[in-house]
């Protein structure tokens, strides 16, 4: 087994034993079950579920990842004293966080959907879209968490920065877009607003999910702009690629800072 594989296996054992991961999976399973049981039809339950996912999943990924790296500081320093490359260790840390978080999400949400999901037209495709977007958002916000934990030495400041990232992407960002649209409503804003949507992974996930339901009335102004300019598979492919970029940029930034950090 390669050095990266050994580090990854060690991280997976450590993280998978965490009660937080188990609780996260059980919470997702409970929420999904409740929504499928009492949230109306399968499509209505999915619409409610994706709002929960867009808020809860980024929060858990960025906070859990940040706290884990701070708590594993001594373990990281011990490994760095061994003949282990920093890039190998960082990749192992990232994979050891993403795989349990993504697995808990897939099992917690996917199992109730598989067992209790509705049989309506398009339900399977909508469920697959929900799971795909959730996995990509797990990648994005886990990469953010490592970035924060590597860059900021103090635990309290790092946790505050992680929460700020979550607030900015899930709540504040849409308010800023609304402010731009109301302030400059006399100008053609479709292009700038489309660019703003592509810069926020949570907005991208929201647009992808709502497009899969074909409910443009619920999408708001930013989603309507997206739908107008990127109808069909091309826009979805572009959005998925951008979500991948949103994960890659903080990952490589964190890797750069990790290699330069003086432990």
C-alpha positions in Angstrom: 0.0 0.0 0.0 1.3 3.5 -0.9 2.0 6.1 1.7 -1.1 8.1 0.7 -3.2 4.9 1.1 -1.8 4.3 4.6 -2.5 7.8 5.7 -5.9 7.7 4.2 -6.7 4.4 5.9 -5.6 5.7 9.2 -7.7 8.8 8.8 -10.7 6.9 7.8 -10.5 4.7 10.9 -10.2 7.8 13.1 -13.0 9.7 11.5 -15.4 6.8 11.0 -15.3 6.0 14.7 -16.4 9.5 15.6 -19.9 9.7 17.2 -20.4 13.0 15.3 -20.3 11.2 12.0 -22.8 8.5 13.3 -25.0 11.3 14.6 -24.8 13.2 11.4 -25.9 10.1 9.4 -28.7 9.3 11.8 -30.0 12.9 11.8 -30.1 13.0 8.0 -31.9 9.6 7.9 -34.4 10.9 10.5 -35.1 14.1 8.6 -35.4 12.3 5.3 -37.8 9.7 6.8 -40.0 12.4 8.4 -40.2 14.5 5.2 -41.1 11.4 3.1 -43.7 10.3 5.7 -45.3 13.7 6.4 -44.1 16.1 3.7 -46.6 15.1 1.0 -45.8 13.5 -2.3 -42.3 12.3 -3.2 -41.5 15.5 -5.1 -42.7 17.8 -2.3 -40.6 15.8 0.2 -37.5 16.2 -2.1 -38.1 20.0 -2.4 -38.2 20.3 1.4 -35.2 18.0 1.8 -32.9 19.8 -0.6 -33.5 23.0 1.4 -32.4 21.1 4.5 -29.4 19.7 2.7 -28.3 23.1 1.3 -28.2 24.5 4.9 -27.1 21.6 7.0 -24.6 19.8 4.8 -22.2 22.8 4.3 -22.4 23.7 8.0 -21.5 20.2 9.2 -18.7 19.7 6.6 -17.0 23.0 7.3 -17.3 22.9 11.1 -16.5 19.3 11.5 -13.5 19.4 9.2 -12.1 22.5 10.8 -12.4 21.2 14.4 -11.0 17.8 13.4 -7.8 19.3 12.0 -7.3 21.4 15.1 -7.9 18.3 17.3 -5.5 16.2 15.2 -2.6 18.8 15.4 -0.4 16.5 17.5 -1.1 13.6 15.2 -0.2 15.7 12.1 3.1 16.9 13.7 4.0 13.3 14.6 3.4 12.2 11.0 5.4 15.1 9.7 8.4 13.9 11.8 8.2 10.7 9.8 9.3 10.3 6.1 5.8 11.4 4.9 5.5 14.1 2.3 3.3 17.1 3.2 1.3 16.7 0.0 0.6 13.0 0.8 -0.5 13.9 4.4 -2.7 16.7 3.3 -4.4 14.5 0.6 -4.9 11.8 3.2 -6.5 14.3 5.6 -8.8 15.5 3.0 -9.8 12.1 1.8 -10.2 10.9 5.4 -12.7 13.6 6.0 -14.6 13.6 2.7 -15.2 9.9 2.5 -16.9 9.5 5.9 -18.9 12.7 5.5 -20.0 11.8 2.0 -20.8 8.2 3.1 -22.9 9.4 6.0 -24.8 11.7 3.6 -25.3 9.0 1.0 -26.5 6.4 3.5 -28.5 8.8 5.7 -30.4 10.4 2.8 -30.1 7.7 0.1 -31.4 4.8 2.2 -34.8 6.4 3.1 -35.2 7.6 -0.5 -34.6 4.1 -1.8 -37.0 2.5 0.6 -39.7 5.1 0.9 -39.3 7.3 -2.1 -42.3 8.0 -4.4 -42.6 6.3 -7.7 -43.7 9.5 -9.6 -42.2 10.4 -12.9 -38.7 11.9 -12.6 -38.4 11.0 -8.9 -35.3 8.8 -9.4 -33.5 11.5 -11.5 -34.3 14.2 -8.9 -33.0 12.0 -6.1 -29.8 11.3 -8.0 -29.4 15.0 -8.6 -29.9 15.7 -4.9 -27.3 13.1 -3.9 -24.8 14.3 -6.6 -25.1 18.0 -5.5 -24.8 17.0 -1.8 -21.6 15.1 -2.5 -20.0 18.0 -4.4 -21.0 20.4 -1.6 -19.3 18.0 0.8 -16.1 18.2 -1.2 -16.3 22.0 -1.4 -16.9 22.8 2.2 -14.4 20.1 3.5 -11.8 21.8 1.3 -12.8 25.1 2.9 -12.4 23.6 6.3 -8.8 22.4 5.7 -8.0 25.8 4.2 -9.2 27.6 7.4 -7.6 25.2 9.8 -4.2 25.4 8.1 -4.2 29.2 7.6 -5.5 30.2 11.0 -3.6 29.1 14.1 -6.1 30.0 16.8 -8.9 27.5 17.2 -11.6 30.0 18.1 -10.7 32.3 15.2 -10.7 29.4 12.9 -14.1 28.2 14.0 -15.4 31.7 13.6 -14.0 31.9 10.0 -15.6 28.5 9.2 -19.0 29.7 10.4 -18.5 33.0 8.5 -17.9 31.0 5.3 -21.1 29.1 5.9 -23.2 32.2 6.7 -21.8 34.0 3.6 -22.5 31.2 1.2 -25.9 30.1 2.5 -27.6 33.3 3.8 -25.7 36.5 3.2 -24.7 36.0 -0.4 -28.3 35.9 -1.7 -29.0 39.1 0.3 -26.1 40.8 -1.4 -27.4 39.7 -4.8 -30.9 41.0 -3.9 -29.3 44.3 -2.9 -27.5 44.5 -6.2 -30.7 43.8 -8.2 -32.7 46.5 -6.3 -29.9 49.1 -6.4 -29.1 48.7 -10.1 -32.5 47.6 -11.4 -32.3 50.1 -14.3 -29.3 48.4 -15.8 -29.0 45.1 -17.7 -27.8 42.8 -14.9 -28.3 39.3 -16.4 -24.6 38.8 -17.1 -23.2 40.0 -13.7 -25.9 38.1 -11.8 -25.1 35.0 -13.7 -21.4 35.4 -12.8 -22.4 36.0 -9.1 -24.4 32.7 -9.1 -21.5 30.8 -10.5 -19.2 32.1 -7.8 -21.2 30.6 -4.9 -21.3 26.8 -4.7 -24.5 26.8 -2.6 -26.3 28.9 -5.2 -25.1 26.6 -8.0 -26.4 23.6 -6.1 -29.8 25.3 -5.5 -30.1 26.2 -9.1 -29.2 22.6 -10.3 -31.8 21.1 -7.9 -34.6 23.5 -8.8 -34.0 23.1 -12.5 -34.3 19.3 -12.1 -37.8 20.0 -10.6 -38.7 22.4 -13.4 -40.2 24.9 -10.9 -38.9 28.2 -12.2 -41.4 30.2 -10.2 -39.6 29.1 -7.0 -36.1 29.9 -8.3 -36.0 33.6 -7.6 -34.3 36.1 -9.9 -30.9 34.5 -9.9 -32.2 31.1 -10.8 -34.4 32.6 -13.6 -31.3 34.2 -15.1 -29.6 30.8 -15.0 -32.5 29.1 -16.6 -32.8 31.7 -19.3 -29.1 31.5 -20.4 -28.4 27.8 -19.8 -31.3 25.6 -20.7 -30.7 21.9 -21.3 -27.8 19.7 -20.3 -25.1 22.2 -21.2 -25.9 24.5 -18.3 -26.0 21.6 -15.8 -22.6 20.3 -17.0 -21.1 23.8 -16.7 -22.5 24.1 -13.2 -21.1 20.8 -12.2 -17.7 21.8 -13.6 -17.9 25.0 -11.6 -18.7 23.1 -8.4 -15.6 21.0 -9.1 -13.5 24.1 -9.4 -15.0 25.5 -6.2 -13.7 22.4 -4.5 -10.3 22.4 -6.3 -9.4 26.0 -5.6 -9.6 25.9 -1.7 -8.0 22.4 -1.8 -4.9 23.5 -3.6 -4.7 26.8 -1.7 -4.8 24.8 1.6 -2.2 22.4 0.2 0.1 25.4 -0.7 -0.3 26.9 2.8 0.2 23.4 4.4 3.5 23.0 2.6 4.7 26.4 3.8 3.4 26.1 7.3 5.9 25.9 10.2 4.6 23.2 12.5 
